[in-house]
Amino acid sequence: MTLEEKARKIKLLILDVDGIMTDGRIYYGNYGDELKSFDVKDGFGIVLLRKAGIETVIITAKKSKIVRLRAKDIGIRLVYENPSKMKVYEKLLKKFNISGEEVCFAGDDLLDIPILKDAGLAVTVPQAVDEVKQIASYVTKAKAGRGAVREICEIILKSQGKWGEVTAKYIS
């Protein structure tokens, strides 16, 4: 099945955070505060997906107030901070009443492999570990935290013929 055929079926995008939505680096300040960098274009891609009726969910192994704040800012309603990502994934399939082939999952490390193996569209980034790149359906051209999520969103929207509809008010 081609990338476009897989993307046409997607009803839910699930994202890992560190190494997908961010470049994977975590900065700590002198007072124990944690800093992460998110790409604005990635966030807008998620907003466009939501306009097309496709939800985005975050599953991350690490608890982070910053991730919850970013999710709220771009309209992601469900954020799961749980190292048992597969259990959360299985609950999401039931919650949304969908099959794995209707899920696009983006992950970059060993913890993500079980979901990547089940998802209909398994995506990773150039910096992912080799084991993940070997099983991914697609490796983004953009780097993690530098437009990779936007690239995924555009692939889904364009494959489903929804890109023009969700961007019309900005382009015309």
N, C-alpha and C positions, 0 to 999 in steps of 0.2 A: 504494500500500500504506500502511496506517495505521501510526502509531507502535507501537501494540500488536502488530500483525501482524509488524512488523520485530523487535520486542523478543522475541517468542515464539521466534524462530529462534536467538537468541544462545547461543553455547557458550563464547565467550571475550571478556573485556573487556580492551581495551588502553588504557592511559592515558599521556598526556603528563604531565609533572610541573609545570613552571613555567607558571602560568596556568590550570591545571586542578586539580591536587592542592594547589597553593599559590595565593596571590593574585598571583603573578608577581614579587613583590618579593624581592630577595636582599639580606640585610644582611651587612656585613663588620665584624668586630670589629677592635680595635686590633692584634691579633696575627695577622691574616690569616684568622681563623676565619670560616666562612660559616654563617649562620643562616637557616632557613626556618621557616615556620609551617604546620602541618598541622592539619586539623579532625578531632577525635576521632570525630564522627558519620560522616564520610567513611570513616575506617578501619574502623569497625564495619560499615558497609555492605559493605565488601569482605570482611570476615569472614563475614557472612551469605551473600554470594554463594558463597563457597567451601563453606559448609555445604550449599548447594544443588547443588554439583558444578560450579560455573562458576568457572574460573580467571581470575585477573587478572594481566596482565603490564604492566610499565612499559617504555616506550621514550622515552628522553629524549636530547636532543642534548648535554647537559652532564654531565660526570662530577661526581659528588658523593657523598661518604661519607655525608652526611646522608640522601640519598635511599635508599641501600642500607640504612642503619639503620632508617629508617621502613618500608621494604618488609619487612624481616625481622620487625619488630615486629608487623605486621598479616598476616603469612603469605604475602606475595607472593614466590614462589620465583625468578621470572625478572625480572631487571632488565637492560636493554640501554642502555648509554650510548654512543650512536653517532649522529653527525649524519646518517648515511644511513638514515633511518627506514624508507624503503620496502623496502630490501634486508632489513632485520630482519623487517619485516612479512611479506614473501614467505616467509622461512624459517619463521616461526611458522605460517603456513597449512599448510606441509608437515609441520612438527613435530607439530601437533595434528590433522593430516589433516582439515582443514575448508576451507570456501570462504569468500570474503569476506562473503557474506550472513549467515554465522554469527558475524561479528565485530561488536562494538560498539567503536568507537574514539572517544575524546574528545581533541580537540586544539583549539588556539586561534590558531595563527599560520600563516604561509605555509608553513613546513616541513612542516606536517601535512596540507596539501591533497591530495597524492597518495593517502595512506591514506584520508582522509575520502571521497574520490571512489569508492574501491573497497569500503569497509566497508558492510555491510548496514544498520547503524545508526550514522550519523555524527552525533556530538553535540558541541556546543560550549557556551560560557558567554557571558553578556551582554557581557563585556569583550573578547571575541574581535575580531580584525580583521574588517572588513566582508566581505572576500573569503571568509573561512571561514564567516561567518554565512549568506552567500548559498547555500552548498552543503550546509550541515548539514541533517540530517533533523529535528533538534530543538535548540533553544537552551534551556538550563536556566533555571528561575526563580531558583534560588540562584546566588550569585556564586562565582567560582573561589576555592578554599580556604575556602569558607564553606558547605559543604553540597552543592555541585554533584555531587560524586561519589556521595554518599549518594542524591541524587535519581535519578541514573542507575541505581544498584543497585536501588532500590525499583521503578522502572519495569520493569526486566527481571524481577525476582522476582514482582511482581504480575501482569505479563502472562503469565508462565509458570505461574501458579497455585501458586507455591512460597513466597509470603510467609508465609502462615499456618503452614506447616510449619517454616520456619526461625526464626520468632519465637515459636512456641507456648510454649517453656519460659520465656520472659521475660514473656509476657503473662498466662499462667494462674496 
